[in-house]
Amino acid sequence: LADTVKRKEGGRLETLDRAGLYRMQTPQAARLDVWRDAFAKARGDATDDLALVEDAGVVPEVVPGEEDNFKVTLPEDLERARRTLGGAEVRTGIGYDVHAFSRDPGRKLVLGGADFEGEPGLEGHSDADAVLHAAVDALLGAGGLGDIGVHFPNTDPRWKDEPSGTFLAHAAQLLKEAGWTVQNLDITVLAERPKVQHRSAEMRANLARRLQIAEERINLKATTNERLGFIGREEGIAALAIATISRFEP
Ligand code: MG
């Protein structure tokens, strides 16, 4: 036994000498006539087959077992068996989103759930957070769950000016219900302005909180478009995202 074994009796805890202790695994083997004889005389309280042959006076030989040969008794054992046997299904999804800068001076810029004070906001039905929208589409894409427009149509007044963290949390919930775990999310922001890299820790934390995963599973990169095209002309901001999800095959 690798673990220290203790016995608790009343208020006392006692450390047992584990030198002579073994955990018994299956299969346990004996000659057929020994088994038959032992089972014929079986008592009701034996917890493994060997106990029966021990009762019949046979001294079994103990051989080393394997940690991976564990008993499936509780639901968590079944989960462990699935992990041990492999069979993990892995999928990826891609997301892209773009929003034009708004002419409304009162419109706030929100990217990755972070407020960028003093920067021109983006046009959109919700809060126009292109970073979270790309992330949502990557996650929905990986799960084969359509896209953000299917789940949150921009014709629905419920989503008017809605913080996009709502959409991200919903996508995470849909994946969870289908048995998926989000492994990682990699995002690129394409913008001439503002500079977002110095806010990446905050944005990653927002994403991690909504997805209920560790921050280190979320990466956020930023690039300009080298002054080319609509992004280069500062007409809007775009974001790309790729998500990897996995689950154990049922
Ligand atoms: Mg969008």
Residues whose N, C-alpha, C, O or C-beta is under 5 A from the ligand:
A	BS01	MG	D97 V98 H133
